[in-house]
């Protein structure tokens, strides 16, 4: 079965599971809120489309409101804000629907209800807004995105080299990981090398650490750095400039300056700011991403859903929530200043997590440990 047919089959099965999930649901009755089921089905299905390659990114519940208006399901009081208790239950039902469809991992991997119960009752509507805008990439979605990234890499080479030369170049390409500022075997790039090896059927011999990859780059082979998340760009820039060899060229940056070597950085998800920084500051490094986050996809874009709770000032309520709870969170030493506690590494303000890990530029309130009885929404690693 080809990949397109597989995506269509997967979408059909998951859509059916979402429908079954809503039909079983009794938390919100159609009489009390007729559009809730349609909202969850559409939000879940659009999230599925993002995972299978049909859309550029997942869509939250509120973003499908225009679809409901066209089909006659719009409720007039939405524009004024939905009653907070119903809003919270609607968001939780969406999470349950995504879990039932296999798009989110079930508890304890993702624990939306337990996470909301961390907060005082008056703070729960603002926390639910954050949950409504949260994007989670399960391992099945990551596998699909990896294959999409590989196809994007192949098609880009074909467009610049022609089919025969591109295929030959890709067939001999070396894949390597992006090392953090302090290299560690647990760096996510190592995981993605293993995942690509399994999903694309690439020989083990073509996966190397950066030092060996640099030696192969000197011989003229294409080098592809694999990563899951481009935030500020600090990690790939550190890897690019790090001295790996004892003689010239010491680093990938040195090799690029000498020979114009062909190196590509391929990441599953990238922030727009990170992309712009790399393309502006790192000469010779080509960058491709399967999924790009704009400012609207971060905390600065919340709320961008039409579905909202009946809070007068949602951004203000979220800011107050973060200010109140961030000091209670247990975070790594490099995130201990107040702004990093609130918004994550480099104040990225991301609302994203993968099944295998959560970026440190995602809001710590989602993943950090807390005081006794505190339940993170997702794990950091």
For each residue, the residues with C-beta under 8 A, 3 or more apart:
1: 5 6 9
2: 5 6
3: 6 7 147
4: 7 8
5: 1 2 8 9
6: 1 2 3 9 10
7: 3 4 10 11 52 53 54 144
8: 4 5 11 12
9: 1 5 6 12 13
10: 6 7 13 14 48 52
11: 7 8 14 15 45 48 49 52 54
12: 8 9 15 16
13: 9 10 16 17
14: 10 11 17 18 44 45 48 101 102 103
15: 11 12 18 19 41 45 48 101
16: 12 13 19 20
17: 13 14 20 21 100 101 102
18: 14 15 21 22 40 41 44 45 48 97 100 101
19: 15 16 22 23 41
20: 16 17 23 24 100
21: 17 18 24 25 40 96 97 100 101
22: 18 19 25 37 40 41 93 97
23: 19 20
24: 20 21
25: 21 22 28 37 93 96 97
26: 29
27: 89 92 93
28: 25 32 33 36 37 86 89 90 93
29: 26 32 33
30: 33 34 36 37
31: 34
32: 28 29 86
33: 28 29 30 36 75 82 86 90
34: 30 31 73 75
35: 38 39 68 73 74 75
36: 28 30 33 39 40 86 90 93
37: 22 25 28 30 40 41
38: 35 41 42 64 68 71 73
39: 35 36 42 43 61 64 65 68 90 94 307
40: 18 21 22 36 37 43 44 61 90 93 94 97
41: 15 18 19 22 37 38 44 45 97
42: 38 39 45 46 59 61 64 67 68
43: 39 40 46 47 59 60 61 63 64 94 97
44: 14 18 40 41 47 48 94 97 98 101 103
45: 11 14 15 18 41 42 48 49
46: 42 43 49 50 55 58 59 63 64
47: 43 44 50 51 58 59 98 103
48: 10 11 14 15 18 44 45 51 52 101 103
49: 11 45 46 52 53 54 55
50: 46 47 54 55 56 57 58 59 141 291
51: 47 48 58 103 137 138 140 141 144 145
52: 7 10 11 48 49 141 144
53: 7 49 144 148
54: 7 11 49 50
55: 46 49 50 58 59
56: 50 291 292
57: 50 135 291 293 297
58: 46 47 50 51 55 135
59: 42 43 46 47 50 55 63 64
60: 43 63 132 133 304 305 307
61: 39 40 42 43 64 90 91 94 132 305 307
62: 65 132 303 304 305 306 307 308
63: 43 46 59 60 304 305 306
64: 38 39 42 43 46 59 61 67 68
65: 39 62 68 69 74 78 305 306 307
66: 69 70 306
67: 42 64 70 71
68: 35 38 39 42 64 65 71 72 73 74
69: 65 66 72 73 74
70: 66 67
71: 38 67 68
72: 68 69
73: 34 35 38 68 69
74: 35 65 68 69 78
75: 33 34 35 78
76: 79
77: 80 81 82
78: 65 74 75 81 82 306 307 308
79: 76 306
80: 77 310
81: 77 78 87 308 309 310 311
82: 33 77 78 86 87 90 307 308 309 310
83: 86 87 309 310
84: 87 88 124 125 128 309 310 311
85: 88 89
86: 28 32 33 36 82 83 89 90
87: 81 82 83 84 90 91 125 128 307 308 309 310
88: 84 85 91 92 116 124 125 128 309
89: 27 28 85 86 92 93
90: 28 33 36 39 40 61 82 86 87 93 94 307
91: 61 87 88 94 95 112 128 131 132
92: 27 88 89 95 96 112 113 116 128
93: 22 25 27 28 36 40 89 90 96 97
94: 39 40 43 44 61 90 91 97 98 132
95: 91 92 98 99 104 110 112 113 131
96: 21 25 92 93 99 100
97: 18 21 22 25 40 41 43 44 93 94 100 101
98: 44 47 94 95 101 103 104 136
99: 95 96 102 103 104 105 106 110
100: 17 18 20 21 96 97
101: 14 15 17 18 21 44 48 97 98
102: 14 17 99 138 140
103: 14 44 47 48 51 98 99 136 138 141
104: 95 98 99 109 110 136 138
105: 99 109 110 136 138 355
106: 99 109 110
107: 110 111 114
108: 111
109: 104 105 106 355 378 379
110: 95 99 104 105 106 107 136 377 378
111: 107 108 114 115 375 376 377 378
112: 91 92 95 115 116 131 377
113: 92 95 116 117
114: 107 111 117 118 375
115: 111 112 118 127 131 366 375 376 377
116: 88 92 112 113 119 124 127 128 131
117: 113 114 375
118: 114 115 127 325 370 373 374 375
119: 116 123 124 127 321 325
120: 123 124
121: 124
122: 125
123: 119 120 126 127 321 324 325
124: 84 88 116 119 120 121 127 128
125: 84 87 88 122 128 129 309 310 311 317
126: 123 129 130 309 311 314 317 318 320 321
127: 115 116 118 119 123 124 130 131 321
128: 84 87 88 91 92 116 124 125 131 132 309
129: 125 126 132 133 302 303 308 309 311 314 317 318
130: 126 127 133 134 302 318 321 351 363 365 366
131: 91 95 112 115 116 127 128 134 377
132: 60 61 62 91 94 128 129 303 305 307
133: 60 129 130 301 302 303 304 305 351
134: 130 131 351 352 353 366 377
135: 57 58 297 351 352 353
136: 98 103 104 105 110 352 353 354 355 378
137: 51 141 142 145 268 269 352 353 354 355
138: 51 102 103 104 105 141 142 355
139: 142 143 355 356
140: 51 102 143 144
141: 50 51 52 103 137 138 144 145
142: 137 138 139 145 146 195 228 268 354 355 356
143: 139 140 146 147 195 199
144: 7 51 52 53 140 141 147 148
145: 51 137 141 142 148 149 268 290 291
146: 142 143 149 150 192 195 196 199 200 268 290
147: 3 143 144 150 151 199 200
148: 53 144 145 151 152 290
149: 145 146 152 153 266 267 268 288 289 290
150: 146 147 153 154 196 200
151: 147 148 154 155
152: 148 149 155 156 266 288 290
153: 149 150 156 157 170 224 264 266 288
154: 150 151 157 158 166 167 170
155: 151 152 158 159
156: 152 153 159 160 286 288
157: 153 154 160 161 166 169 170
158: 154 155 161 162 163 166 167
159: 155 156
160: 156 157 166
161: 157 158 165 166 169
162: 158 165 166
163: 158 166 167
164: 167 168
165: 161 162 168 169
166: 154 157 158 160 161 162 163 169 170
167: 154 158 163 164 170 171
168: 164 165 171 172
169: 157 161 165 166 172 173 222 262
170: 153 154 157 166 167 173 222
171: 167 168
172: 168 169 206 221 222
173: 169 170 206 221 222 223 224
174: 206 207 208 213 216 217 221 222 223 224
175: 193 196 197 202 206 207 208 224 226
176: 189 193 207 208 209 210 212 213 223 224 225 226
177: 187 189 190 192 193 209 210 225 226 227
178: 187 188 189 225 226 227 235 236 239 265
179: 183 184 187 189 210 235 238 239 242
180: 183 184 187 235 238
181: 234 235 238
182:
183: 179 180 187
184: 179 180 187
185: 190
186: 190 381
187: 177 178 179 180 183 184 190
188: 178 191 192 227 228 229 356 357
189: 176 177 178 179 192 193 225 226 227 228
190: 177 185 186 187 193 194
191: 188 194 195 228 356
192: 146 177 188 189 195 196 226 227 228 268
193: 175 176 177 189 190 196 197 207 226
194: 190 191 197 198 207
195: 142 143 146 191 192 198 199
196: 146 150 175 192 193 199 200 202 226
197: 175 193 194 200 201 202 204 207
198: 194 195 201
199: 143 146 147 195 196
200: 146 147 150 196 197
201: 197 198
202: 175 196 197 206 207
203: 206
204: 197 207
205:
206: 172 173 174 175 202 203
207: 174 175 176 193 194 197 202 204
208: 174 175 176 212 213 216
209: 176 177 212 213
210: 176 177 179 213 214 239 242 244 252
211: 214 215 244 245
212: 176 208 209 215 216
213: 174 176 208 209 210 216 217 223
214: 210 211 217 218 223 244 245 249 251 252 255
215: 211 212 218 219 245
216: 174 208 212 213 219 221 223
217: 174 213 214 220 221 223 252 255 261 263
218: 214 215 249 255 261
219: 215 216
220: 217 261
221: 172 173 174 216 217
222: 169 170 172 173 174 262 263 264
223: 173 174 176 213 214 216 217 252 261 262 263 264
224: 153 173 174 175 176 263 264 265 266
225: 176 177 178 189 236 239 263 264 265 266
226: 175 176 177 178 189 192 193 196 266 267
227: 177 178 188 189 192 230 235 236 265 266 267 268
228: 142 188 189 191 192 267 268 269 354 356 357 359
229: 188 267 268 269 270 352 354 359 361
230: 227 233 236 265 267 269 270 271 274 275 278 287 289
231: 234 271 274 345 346 348 350 359 360 361
232: 271 273 274 277 345 346 348 361
233: 230 236 237 274 277 278 281 282
234: 181 231 237 238 346
235: 178 179 180 181 227 238 239
236: 178 225 227 230 233 239 240 265 278 282 285
237: 233 234 240 241 278 281 282
238: 179 180 181 234 235 241 242
239: 178 179 210 225 235 236 242 252
240: 236 237 251 252 253 282 285
241: 237 238 251 252 253
242: 179 210 238 239 251
243: 250 251
244: 210 211 214 250 251 252
245: 211 214 215 248 249 250 251
246: 250
247: 250
248: 245 254 258
249: 214 218 245 252 254 255 257 258
250: 243 244 245 246 247 254
251: 214 240 241 242 243 244 245 254 255
252: 210 214 217 223 239 240 241 244 249 255 256 261 263 285
253: 240 241 256 257 282
254: 248 249 250 251 257 258
255: 214 217 218 249 251 252 258 259 261
256: 252 253 259 260 261 263 283 284 285
257: 249 253 254 284
258: 248 249 254 255
259: 255 256
260: 256 284
261: 217 218 220 223 252 255 256 284
262: 169 222 223 286
263: 217 222 223 224 225 252 256 284 285 286
264: 153 222 223 224 225 285 286 287 288
265: 178 224 225 227 230 236 278 285 286 287 288
266: 149 152 153 224 225 226 227 288 289
267: 149 226 227 228 229 230 270 287 288 289 290
268: 137 142 145 146 149 192 227 228 229 289 290 291 354
269: 137 228 229 230 289 290 291 292 293 352
270: 229 230 267 274 275 287 289 291 292 293
271: 230 231 232 274 275 292 293 298 348 350 361
272: 275 276 292 293 294 295
273: 232 276 277 295
274: 230 231 232 233 270 271 277 278
275: 230 270 271 272 278 279 287 289 292
276: 272 273 279 280
277: 232 233 273 274 280 281
278: 230 233 236 237 265 274 275 281 282 285 287
279: 275 276 282 287
280: 276 277
281: 233 237 277 278
282: 233 236 237 240 253 278 279 285
283: 256
284: 256 257 260 261 263
285: 236 240 252 256 263 264 265 278 282
286: 156 262 263 264 265
287: 230 264 265 267 270 275 278 279
288: 149 152 153 156 264 265 266 267
289: 149 230 266 267 268 269 270 275 292
290: 145 146 148 149 152 267 268 269
291: 50 56 57 145 268 269 270
292: 56 269 270 271 272 275 289
293: 57 269 270 271 272 297 298 350 352
294: 272 297 301
295: 272 273 298 300 301
296: 300 301 304
297: 57 135 293 294 301 350 351 352
298: 271 293 295 301 302 348 349 350 351
299: 302 318 343 349 350 351 363
300: 295 296 349
301: 133 294 295 296 297 298 304
302: 129 130 133 298 299 314 315 318 351
303: 62 129 132 133 308 314 315
304: 60 62 63 133 296 301
305: 60 61 62 63 65 132 133 308
306: 62 63 65 66 78 79
307: 39 60 61 62 65 78 82 87 90 132
308: 62 78 81 82 87 129 303 305 311 314
309: 81 82 83 84 87 88 125 126 128 129 314
310: 80 81 82 83 84 87 125
311: 81 84 125 126 129 308 314 317
312:
313: 316 317
314: 126 129 302 303 308 309 311 317 318
315: 302 303 318 319
316: 313 319 320
317: 125 126 129 311 313 314 320 321
318: 126 129 130 299 302 314 315 321 322
319: 315 316 322 323
320: 126 316 317 323 324
321: 119 123 126 127 130 317 318 324 325 365
322: 318 319 325 326 342 343 363 365
323: 319 320 326 342
324: 123 320 321
325: 118 119 123 321 322 328 329 365 370
326: 322 323 329 338 341 342 364 365
327: 338 341
328: 325 370 371 374
329: 325 326 341 364 365 368 369 370
330: 368 369 370
331: 335 336 340 341 364 368
332: 335 336 360
333: 336
334: 340 345
335: 331 332 340 341 344 345 360 364
336: 331 332 333 340 341
337: 340 341
338: 326 327 341 342
339: 342 343 347
340: 331 334 335 336 337 343 344 345 347 364
341: 326 327 329 331 335 336 337 338 364
342: 322 323 326 338 339 347 363 364 365
343: 299 322 339 340 347 348 349 363
344: 335 340 347 348 349 350 359 360 361 362 363 364
345: 231 232 334 335 340 348 359 360 361
346: 231 232 234 361
347: 339 340 342 343 344
348: 231 232 271 298 343 344 345 359 361 362
349: 298 299 300 343 344 361 363
350: 231 271 293 297 298 299 344 359 361 362 363
351: 130 133 134 135 297 298 299 302 362 363 366
352: 134 135 136 137 229 269 293 297 358 359 362
353: 134 135 136 137 357 358 359 362 366 367 377 378
354: 136 137 142 228 229 268 357 358 359
355: 105 109 136 137 138 139 142
356: 139 142 188 191 228
357: 188 228 353 354 379 380 381
358: 352 353 354 362 366 367 378 379 380 381
359: 228 229 231 344 345 348 350 352 353 354 362
360: 231 332 335 344 345 380
361: 229 231 232 271 344 345 346 348 349 350
362: 344 348 350 351 352 353 358 359 366 367
363: 130 299 322 342 343 344 349 350 351 366
364: 326 329 331 335 340 341 342 344 367 368
365: 130 321 322 325 326 329 342 368
366: 115 130 134 351 353 358 362 363 376 377 378
367: 353 358 362 364 376 377 378 379 380
368: 329 330 331 364 365 376 380
369: 329 330 374 376
370: 118 325 328 329 330 374 376
371: 328 374
372:
373: 118
374: 118 328 369 370 371
375: 111 114 115 117 118
376: 111 115 366 367 368 369 370 379 380
377: 110 111 112 115 131 134 353 366 367
378: 109 110 111 136 353 358 366 367
379: 109 357 358 367 376
380: 357 358 360 367 368 376
381: 186 357 358
